[in-house]
Amino acid sequence: MDKLSRLATAGIPFLFVISYDKQTVIAESLDNLKQFKVALHSKPSRTFKKKPKLQRSPIDFLEYKKAFDQVIEKIKAGNTYLLNLTFSTPIKCSFSLEEIFEMANAPYKLLCKEKFVCFSPEPFIKIENNVISTYPMKGTIDATVPNAKEKILANEKEMAEHVMVVDLLRNDLGIVGKNVRVKKFRYIDKIVTADKTLLQVSSKIEAKLSNDWHKHLGEILDAILPAGSITGTPKQKTCEIIERVETHKRGFFTGVFGVYDGKNLESAVMIRFIEQGSDGLVYKSGGGITIDSNAKAEYQEMLDKVYLPI
């Protein structure tokens, strides 16, 4: 993390990539990107005559439910109130990782050559004019469901999950900033995929940083990672439970990546993530579990998040 602070203090524009467990921290100058390609808020750089074919081979529901039930037990015991449970889904795709990066229509895209691609809809933090903002996303519904917007906003389980994440991230920003406030609460983002449109519920939280935040960028990121939206609350205990119940290593999945342009910073949570494994491609996805969660609905949400945004 110290390298991030040094680069920011020097005003050098750079890309940073941080794994979920914070054990791997990469920083590359934007003038000399070797391993990565990054795109923020850009249109797809390439179009293809044929749509990519995506074949999923998800884990069995009973295997999912085994982990789900363990999480519910921990919730009933008071050890966690919200836990983001994730799994790996082996896939076959007619496009390469680089082709997926080029064709994906997503606000935050990252390619690690021959290793993984991420096309995330979820910002992590932005820092501009000494103000730090974060944008938790919790609550997803198929846009074709009748009255989808009204249903997702009225769903008590989704509301409780979203409130818990907002409260967690308010506390996180309070560690590094002052005058924390929820600027916008539960608004709707639209996500277009290859075969459907999803509605996603988001909020915006912000706080004031000191004028010399550049010197402390590494400390700021270290203090608020891993991202609360992909862990749960309370964060430390929930992360310990995640380590025990999940059947895969997250690696860079649910970590963060971002760009410091010399003055300001923008970053994203690494969700919607495809990784090159030893036996082929793996798509990692999941969702938040609360006491009111339904195993079949959560399993379906995990599968719904295995998509290509074109």
Helices and strands as residue ranges (DSSP letters): H 2-9, E 14-18, E 25-29, G 30-32, E 36-40, E 54-56, H 61-76, E 82-93, H 97-103, E 108-112, E 116-120, E 123-128, E 131-134, E 137-142, H 148-154, H 156-176, E 178-192, E 197-208, G 213-216, H 217-224, G 228-230, E 232-233, H 235-245, E 256-260, E 265-269, E 273-277, E 280-289, H 295-304
